[in-house]
Each structure stands twice: as structure tokens, then as C-alpha cells.
Amino acid sequence: MNLDLSSNNFTHLPDTIGNLTSLKRLIVETNELEELPYTIGNCSSLLVLRLDFNRIKALPEAIGKLECLEILTAHYNRIKGLPTTMGNLSNLKELDVGFNEIESIPKTLCFAISLRKLKVGKNFADLRALPRSIGNLEMLEELDISDNQIRVLPDSFRFLSKLRVLHADETPLEVPSREVIKLGAKAVVQFMADLVANRDTKSPSPKKKKSFYFGFRSIFRRSQTAITENM
């Protein structure tokens, strides 16, 4: 069952949308929606949800109940953050939240390990970092972080061995440098792997500090030996 409600100037969806438990595709693009009803989480068969070109400010936590969901697009909205329940979307393959006001990506998203396409580009001055555990998304093939304020990629980026496409235009990356970015996704992944490996090689092994008790005991023993020899 598919439902396309695009271009109708809807300002809201009725709570009864949750009664459509057999719904596979829901398309509500180009409306005036500011939110989704919490009952959206009852659409347990949903595979595709398209919310592009609305005025949505936040996605409900109930999104995490859509365990069959494979595609979620919500670009050109006013979303400031993603629900922490996104990590429950174990079948999610594509997420597009570009052209929003997203300030951070929850680390729980990195539990959605089936992700192949992640588009968070053009959040402009708002998005400043990727989750440190981004490397958990080992199936990721395409990543768009263009037009953000990200300056450093996390160390775990080196685990994205299947990444083939990386868009980072107009993002002021310093690590890796713009020159490396121009070489493509594979080169970036390799650079991050080499960077971490070299850092680990150069890091000196911590020296064990002798405890005060150990040092005092050694001095005491030497004193006893000297006294014995002089007697």
C-alpha cells in the first residue's frame, strides 16, 4: 500500500495515520508540515518515508519504531536534531537530511549499520562534527558533508572501507587537507588510517612509576645492609 500526499498544502497529518499498519510508502513532500504525529511509529510496515520540502522542525522519537524503514528523506526542512532512536533503524539504507539546521548527529545513528547513503550536507553554520563512532557504519558507500563547518574527521573514519563517494565541497576541513579530499573517498579513508597508525607508532609507551612505598623500602634495605657490614 502506497500513499502520496505531495503538494497539498497540508499543515499536519492526522493521528489516524498510525492505523495504516500495512503502509509501505508514504510521500508527503512539498507541503506545510511542521511536525509528524507520534502515531507514525505504528506504521510498522513502512519502507519509504519522504518528507522533503516542508517546515518540519524535529522528527519524533517514534521514528525509531519503524524497524522496516529503508529510505528516509527530509531535505529542505528546519530540523535541528535527529532523534536518538534512529539507531533502532537496522534496515535503514538511505538517510537524507540535507538543507536543514542540524547542529549535531546523535552517536546512536551509528548503530544503523545498514546505512549505505548518508546525506547531511548544507546544514551550513550549524553542523560542526561527525560522531566519533562514524566508523561503525561499515556499509557506507556515499557520504555528503558539503557546506558544513566540520574541520576534522574522526579517527574511526578509517574503518569506512566501502566508501566510494565523498562530497565535502565548501566544508573547511583541515584534517585531512583539501588536497587529500580532492583525491577521493578511498584516499581520505587511507589517509585517516595512516594518520592513526603513525600517531600510535610515535606515542611513547608510558613508564611505570615506582610507588613511594617501593622507593622507601629499597632505601631502608640498603641502610640495613650497610649497618650489618659495619658491625
C-alpha positions as CSV (number, residue, x, y, z in Angstrom):
1,M,0.0,0.0,0.0
2,N,1.4,3.4,-1.1
3,L,0.2,6.9,-0.1
4,D,1.3,10.0,-1.9
5,L,0.0,13.3,-0.4
6,S,2.5,15.6,-2.0
7,S,1.8,19.3,-2.9
8,N,-1.4,19.7,-1.0
9,N,-0.5,22.5,1.5
10,F,-1.2,20.2,4.4
11,T,-0.1,21.7,7.7
12,H,-0.4,18.4,9.7
13,L,-1.1,14.7,9.3
14,P,-3.9,13.2,11.3
15,D,-3.1,10.9,14.2
16,T,-5.1,8.2,12.5
17,I,-2.2,7.8,10.0
18,G,-0.9,5.3,12.6
19,N,-3.8,3.0,11.7
20,L,-2.2,2.3,8.3
21,T,-0.1,-0.6,9.6
22,S,0.2,-2.1,6.0
23,L,1.5,1.1,4.5
24,K,4.8,0.6,2.6
25,R,5.5,4.1,1.1
26,L,4.4,7.4,2.5
27,I,5.3,10.5,0.4
28,V,4.3,13.9,1.8
29,E,6.7,16.2,0.0
30,T,6.1,19.9,-0.7
31,N,3.5,20.6,2.0
32,E,3.5,22.9,5.0
33,L,4.1,20.3,7.7
34,E,5.8,21.4,10.9
35,E,5.8,18.1,12.6
36,L,4.8,14.4,12.3
37,P,2.3,12.7,14.6
38,Y,3.8,10.4,17.2
39,T,1.5,7.7,15.8
40,I,3.7,7.5,12.7
41,G,5.6,4.9,14.7
42,N,2.7,2.5,14.3
43,C,3.2,2.3,10.6
44,S,5.3,-0.8,11.2
45,S,5.5,-1.9,7.5
46,L,6.8,1.4,6.2
47,L,9.8,1.0,3.9
48,V,10.0,4.5,2.4
49,L,9.2,7.9,4.0
50,R,9.7,11.1,2.1
51,L,9.3,14.4,3.9
52,D,11.2,16.8,1.7
53,F,10.2,20.5,1.2
54,N,8.2,21.0,4.4
55,R,8.7,23.1,7.6
56,I,9.4,20.2,10.0
57,K,11.5,21.3,13.0
58,A,12.0,17.9,14.6
59,L,11.4,14.2,13.9
60,P,9.5,12.3,16.6
61,E,11.3,9.7,18.7
62,A,8.7,7.3,17.4
63,I,10.6,7.2,14.1
64,G,12.8,4.6,15.8
65,K,9.9,2.2,15.9
66,L,9.9,1.9,12.1
67,E,12.2,-1.1,12.0
68,C,11.4,-2.0,8.4
69,L,12.3,1.5,7.1
70,E,14.9,1.6,4.3
71,I,14.7,5.1,3.0
72,L,14.1,8.3,4.9
73,T,14.5,11.7,3.2
74,A,13.7,15.0,4.8
75,H,15.8,17.6,3.0
76,Y,14.8,21.3,2.8
77,N,13.2,21.4,6.3
78,R,14.1,23.2,9.6
79,I,15.3,20.2,11.5
80,K,17.8,21.0,14.2
81,G,18.5,17.5,15.5
82,L,17.8,13.8,14.9
83,P,16.0,11.5,17.4
84,T,18.3,9.3,19.4
85,T,16.1,6.3,18.4
86,M,17.5,6.4,14.9
87,G,19.9,3.7,15.9
88,N,17.0,1.3,16.0
89,L,16.5,1.5,12.3
90,S,18.6,-1.6,11.5
91,N,17.3,-1.8,7.9
92,L,17.8,1.9,7.0
93,K,19.9,2.2,3.8
94,E,19.5,5.8,2.9
95,L,19.1,8.9,5.1
96,D,18.9,12.4,3.5
97,V,18.6,15.4,5.9
98,G,20.5,17.9,3.9
99,F,19.4,21.6,3.7
100,N,18.3,21.8,7.4
101,E,19.6,23.4,10.6
102,I,21.1,20.3,12.1
103,E,23.6,21.1,14.9
104,S,24.7,17.6,15.7
105,I,24.3,14.0,14.7
106,P,23.5,11.6,17.6
107,K,26.1,8.9,18.1
108,T,23.2,6.4,18.2
109,L,22.8,6.8,14.5
110,C,26.0,4.8,14.1
111,F,24.0,1.7,15.2
112,A,22.1,1.9,12.0
113,I,24.7,-0.3,10.4
114,S,22.9,-1.0,7.1
115,L,23.3,2.7,6.0
116,R,24.7,3.0,2.5
117,K,23.9,6.6,1.8
118,L,24.1,9.4,4.4
119,K,23.5,13.0,3.3
120,V,23.9,15.7,5.9
121,G,25.2,18.4,3.5
122,K,24.3,22.0,3.5
123,N,23.5,22.4,7.2
124,F,25.8,25.4,6.8
125,A,26.9,27.0,10.0
126,D,25.2,24.5,12.3
127,L,26.9,21.1,11.8
128,R,30.5,21.1,13.2
129,A,31.3,17.5,13.7
130,L,30.6,13.9,12.8
131,P,30.0,11.3,15.5
132,R,33.3,9.8,16.8
133,S,31.8,6.3,16.1
134,I,31.0,7.1,12.4
135,G,33.3,4.1,11.5
136,N,30.7,1.7,12.8
137,L,28.8,2.4,9.5
138,E,31.0,-0.1,7.6
139,M,28.4,-0.5,4.8
140,L,28.5,3.2,4.0
141,E,29.2,3.9,0.3
142,E,28.2,7.6,-0.1
143,L,28.6,10.5,2.4
144,D,27.7,14.1,1.8
145,I,29.0,16.6,4.4
146,S,29.3,19.6,2.0
147,D,28.7,23.1,3.1
148,N,29.1,22.5,6.8
149,Q,31.6,23.6,9.5
150,I,33.3,20.3,10.0
151,R,37.1,20.8,10.4
152,V,38.4,17.4,11.5
153,L,37.2,13.9,10.6
154,P,37.0,11.4,13.5
155,D,39.7,8.7,13.8
156,S,37.1,5.9,13.1
157,F,36.6,7.3,9.6
158,R,39.4,4.9,8.6
159,F,37.0,2.0,9.0
160,L,34.7,3.1,6.2
161,S,36.4,0.8,3.7
162,K,33.4,0.6,1.3
163,L,33.1,4.4,1.0
164,R,33.2,5.3,-2.7
165,V,31.7,8.8,-2.8
166,L,32.6,11.7,-0.5
167,H,31.1,15.2,-1.0
168,A,32.8,17.8,1.1
169,D,32.7,20.9,-1.0
170,E,32.7,24.2,0.9
171,T,33.5,22.5,4.2
172,P,36.6,23.9,5.8
173,L,38.3,20.5,6.5
174,E,41.8,20.7,8.0
175,V,42.2,17.0,8.7
176,P,42.5,15.7,6.1
177,S,43.5,18.6,3.9
178,R,41.7,19.9,0.9
179,E,44.4,18.3,-1.3
180,V,43.6,14.8,0.1
181,I,39.9,15.4,-0.2
182,K,40.3,16.0,-3.9
183,L,41.9,12.6,-4.4
184,G,38.6,10.9,-3.5
185,A,36.9,8.9,-0.8
186,K,39.3,6.0,-0.8
187,A,42.3,8.3,-0.4
188,V,40.6,10.0,2.5
189,V,40.0,6.7,4.3
190,Q,43.6,5.6,3.7
191,F,44.9,9.0,4.9
192,M,43.0,8.6,8.2
193,A,44.2,5.0,8.6
194,D,47.9,6.2,8.1
195,L,47.4,9.1,10.4
196,V,46.2,7.0,13.3
197,A,48.8,4.3,12.7
198,N,51.7,6.9,12.6
199,R,50.3,8.6,15.7
200,D,50.2,5.2,17.6
201,T,53.8,4.4,16.5
202,K,55.1,7.7,17.7
203,S,53.4,7.6,21.0
204,P,55.9,6.6,23.7
205,S,54.9,3.8,26.0
206,P,54.1,5.1,29.4
207,K,56.8,4.5,32.0
208,K,55.8,2.8,35.2
209,K,56.3,5.0,38.2
210,K,57.7,3.4,41.3
211,S,55.5,4.0,44.3
212,F,56.7,5.9,47.3
213,Y,56.4,2.8,49.3
214,F,58.6,0.8,46.9
215,G,61.3,3.5,46.9
216,F,61.3,3.9,50.7
217,R,61.6,0.1,51.1
218,S,64.6,0.0,48.8
219,I,66.3,2.8,50.8
220,F,65.6,1.0,54.1
221,R,67.0,-2.3,52.9
222,R,70.2,-0.6,51.7
223,S,70.6,1.1,55.1
224,Q,70.2,-2.2,56.9
225,T,72.8,-3.8,54.7
226,A,75.3,-1.0,55.4
227,I,74.8,-1.2,59.1
228,T,75.3,-5.0,59.1
229,E,78.6,-4.7,57.2
230,N,79.9,-2.1,59.7
231,M,79.2,-4.3,62.7
